[in-house]
């Protein structure tokens, strides 16, 4: 009897460890018997059930196909990917999707996500909003060490639930807040590596964003609100490398942000290096036709660009023509390198353009 109990206990321990690591439920247990491990079978419904029923989960330790619905995370959830975990978007005709959707949730952490979009196999031609990680109207979100490739739109999108969808929710504030993207690599996404649309308190740190191409803006990071209601406050981009993006490394576009509501912009870009993107850094302004359409209230706050390094760009820094509505913009030390040789002539040309546009150069 004693030995029977020991054997039963050992078996229970074995099965519990098979399905849980340090309190995390391995979602493999939600897959059907005889499951496929090559990433060719859609298991979206099974994984979603596991996410709905557990707060701390491990993705299966092999590739899994995900359909156009994607996976939806919930409040107070930790999602970790194992060494061979990968979510692959099934080719579809949708103009928009999210492989991982973080929508109207609080306190979410995603560790070591590996996501592959359908950019090369997409079945339609419309739209540009197929996201790897879709963060809308959510707070306290940490994305640790993501690898996101070939999304039909952006690797990561940070913004708000759209007005037409808000009747489904009961919220007073729709911007995202307290978002961190730490480390990782965003590679070959179609529209942007990361789109920053509406957020308060964002940190992007130690991330490589490269080879963005296929659909404008084609930027590593594109900071571009959709309207005058949104927010760009307390954004820090630190130790980020952008490389070989078709158009821009880091881009700030206030075109739709300026309006009759008084807005504050606070952005710090520290130790950003771009290698080989067409433009390393873009600071947008307004267009003349925009001046006729809105009440142009000057944006408050400041943008600080410190220790920017440009390597082999067609244009290291580009500054939009109408800057008078932007907040204070400060350039604090930048260097231009061409074929690994410091190019003083290019640096002096940028300094002249900065001062001509009445921006500050320290």
Secondary structure, DSSP 8 states (H G I E B T S, - for coil): -HHHHHHHHHHHHHHHHHHEETTEEEGGGGS-TT---EEEEE-HHHHHHHHHH-SEEE--SSEEEE-TT-EE--TTEEEE--TT-EEEE-----SEEEEEEEES-EEEEEES-EEE--TTT-S----SEEEEEEEES-EEEEEES-EEE--SSEEEEEE---GGGGGG---S--SEEEEEEES-EEES-SSEEEEE-SEEEEEEES-EEE---SSTT-EEEEE--SSTT--EEEEEEES-EEES-SSEEEEE--TTT-SSS--EEEEEEES-EEES-SEEEEE--B-HHHHTTS-----EEEEEEEEEEEES-SEEEEE-SB-TTS-EEEEEEEEEEETTEE-HHHHHHHHHHHHHTT-EE-
